[in-house]
Amino acid sequence: MQYKVRRAVIGDEQVLRALRLQALTDSPQAFGSTYERELARTTEDWQRWLAPGVTFILEASGGEPRGLVAGSRDPEDSSVVHLMAMWVHPDLRGTGAADALVFYVQAWGSQVGATQVRLNVVESNSRARRCYERAGFRATGRQGVVERTGDVEIEMTCDGVPLSGTISFSSESA
């Protein structure tokens, strides 16, 4: 299956909303948010969601949005970015689509001067953990509990994010 990854921009609010609602319907335990919370967000809320960092949208052939991931800078350490809100439609799992989304956040992190990407993943989500491990992430030993579900969440980190010289984040990317 073919797909492309592009940076979300103002005007993509409804696409982001639809993807987040799909993600929370498909895998509610994987996220700290709830369907009801995301459903209640306004267009302005989605614009603010885009503002602090980067969001990438994965589109299947024909332009249908089928996944997303967000990245943000660590407010206390400029050498760190955080990978968040990762989700890929079940039809694209196992195709490399998730790997592409992770790579785009890693490359964006490199472009903004970060040397490390961190994320939190529910410990029992072995498929997501394997995806992150393929991208060079390793568990740090730090963990917490997702307040909403009680699930154990582990922190993973990847040092030496890839160079992003061939990726342009200001327009659509293939």
N, C-alpha and C positions, 0 to 999 in steps of 0.2 A: 504494500500500500504506500502511496506517495503522500507526503505531507510537507508543509512548510512551517517555519516558525517566524513570527514577526513580533515586534514590540507593540504593545498596546498603547494607544494614544487617546487623547480627549476625543470623544465620539464613540468609543468602544464600551461605554458604560453598560449598555444593555447586553452586550456580548459577555462582559465580565460577570454580570448578574446571572445570566443564564448558565454559564459554566460553573459558577460557585454553587448555584442551586442544584445542578446535576451532580456535582461532586459530593455535596452534603446528602443527597438522596442515595447515591451509590455507596459512599463510604463515610457515614456520619461519625464513626468512632475515630477516624483519622485526623479530625480537625478540632481545634479548640472552639470554633464557632458553632452556631446552630442554624438550621434551615430557617427558623423564624427570625433570627437576628439578621441574616443576609437578605431575606425577603423584605424586611422593613427598611433596608437602606434606600436612600434617595439618590437621584442622579448626582447630587453634590457630594454625597458620601462616597460614591464610586470614584468621583474625580479626586477626592482626597486620598483614596486608596491608591491611586496611581502616583500621586505626588512625591512620596518620600524616597522612592527608589525606582525600580523597574518592574514591569510585568510583561511576560511574553505569552503570546497566544499561539497554540498549535492548531493549524488548520489542515484538514484532510483535503484530498483532491476535490476540486469544486469549491473550495473556500469555506467548508463547514467547520466552525470552531469545535475542536475535540479535546482540548487540553489547555492547561495554563500552569504557570509558575511565577512567583514573585521573588524579588530580591530587594534587600534594604541594607543600608550601611549601618554598622553598629554605632550607636550614639556615643559610646565611650572609647572606641578603639577604631581608628580609621583604617587599620590594616585588615579589618574583618568585615565581611558582608554575610548576611543571613539569607538562606534559601527557605522560602515559605510557600504555603498554599499550593503545593504541587499536586496536580491531578491530571490523569490521562483517561479518556473514555475507555471502557473495557474492550471495545472493538479494536483499539490500537495497542493494547498491552502486549508486550512481547515482540513488537515491531521495531524497537529502537526509538520510538517517539519520546518515551520518558528520558532516555539517555540524551536525546537532543535538547530537551528542555533544561536538564541539569547542566549540560555543556554551555548553554547560552547564559545561564546565571554565572557560571564560573568565568566565562569570557568577559562578561560585563564587570564582574568583580575585578578582574585583571585590568580592564580599561580604566576603572576608577581608582586604581592604585592599591587595591587589596591584595594581600598575600595569603589569605585564608578565607574559606567559606565554611560556615557552620549551619547546622540544621538540627531540628529535633524530629524524631520519628517514633511512633508507637512501637514499643519493643516487639509486640506480636505480629507486626506487619512485615513479615519476612520478605515478601516480594519487593517492597519499597527498600528495605535494607540492602538487598542484593543489588538493586539498581544503583544505590548510592555507593556501595562498595566497588562496583565496576568502574565508577567515576573517580575512584581514589579516596573515598571517605572511609574513616575508621572511627569506631566508638572511642570517646574520650574517657569513659568511666563515670561521667556525670550523668545523673538521671533525675527525673522528677515524676510527678503524677499529674495527669490531665485532670484538672479539677472537676470538669463536667462529667467525666466517665469513670474516673478512678484508674484508668489504664496507665501503666508505666511507660514513660517516654524517655528515650535515650538521646543524648547529644552525640552528633557525629561531626567530624571536621575533616577538611581537605586542605593541605598546604600546597603551595606552589600552583596556584590556579593557572590554567593554560593561557598562552598568549592569544590575544584577540585580533591580531592584525588583519585577518581576512573577513572579519564580521563588522558590519555597519549597523549600529543600533538606532540610527535616526530614521531609517526607512525599513521597508519590508526586507526580510532576509530569507534566503532559500535554504 
